Amino acid sequence: MITLDPETEGVALAASLVDAFSVSGAEGELADAVQAALVRQPHLTVDRDGDAVVARTSTGRPQRVVLAGHLDTVPAAGNFPGRRSAGVLYGLGSCDMKGGVAVALRLAATLTDPARDVTYVFYDGEEIEEQRNGLRRLAEKHRDWLAADLAVLMEPSGATVEAGCQGTLRVVVAATGRRAHSARSWTGVNAIHEVVPVLERLAAYAPRRVDVDGLEYREGLNAVRIAGGVAGNVIPDRCEVTVNYRFAPDRSLDEALAHMREVFDGYAVERVDGAPGARPGLDEPAVAAFVAAVGAAPRPKYGWTDVARFAALGIPAVNFGPGDPEFAHTVDEQVPEEQIVDCERRLRSWLTT
Ligand SMILES: [Zn+2]
């Protein structure tokens, strides 16, 4: 059984969270521990759905903000349990995103009378397919639990504000041919050869760099998988290239798909999955006030995060959490201990003034 003391010092709390195994699909024990730690707090109302735990203050303040973090991690890579060394916390999930979860848990337990009402959301299933995302489930089943004027996702962002997020789209680009015996290849059409122009277009593609609300977003268009071939003596009749397009949030998902059809004109383009991005929204008063209060120069988010889901619900959202996102999902995952302390200090002062 996992026990958590959310009133313990932040880095120690983050270390104990890292040592609480919670790969996607196995967050139950950690969710139990989070729930147990929070129901003890008389200033919080605690709800649970599946392995998501939602705790809120209800002091009747004019503004309500969400602080959200996912409890799950990607699979271990020889980096479980964690360890502390020279001011750095190492281990599975340390960066993505138990450092941030520790900050939110500490605030939940210790901010008994915040200047803004706070809803703390700890959820499951973020690191796997979209259908199992706990925040998606909450948005569908308990939309009222998520009501807020601003959401702060505690995803690793180097203790600075990362605003908006890229969209992502995966498509399969397929070439077809005609099967034949390889000894009489002239009677067939080789589908693997037919995808050469697809690869050439990808290699020659110049991804956009676009300014969205004052932040520069870089796009990326890449083949991430290729599949073709029937047998060693058969001219293949089908070859598929899976392409991932990470697009700036000035484009909708539909526009991104239309762009893929344009780039791969002449080929069958089939959508596999996708999620829209979110504009940074720095001109939203709640976002601008947050950025000013935590005193961080905003930068664009490279990657998809649940800020897009909040944006789709009409709630402006930013990423703000400890840890360099480059270490997320890596074997040497790590978070600087001072960033855990720093994020907590800045959020605490914003939430109490
Ligand atoms: Zn994450």
Residues whose N, C-alpha, C, O or C-beta is under 5 A from the ligand:
A	BS01	ZN	D96 M97 E155
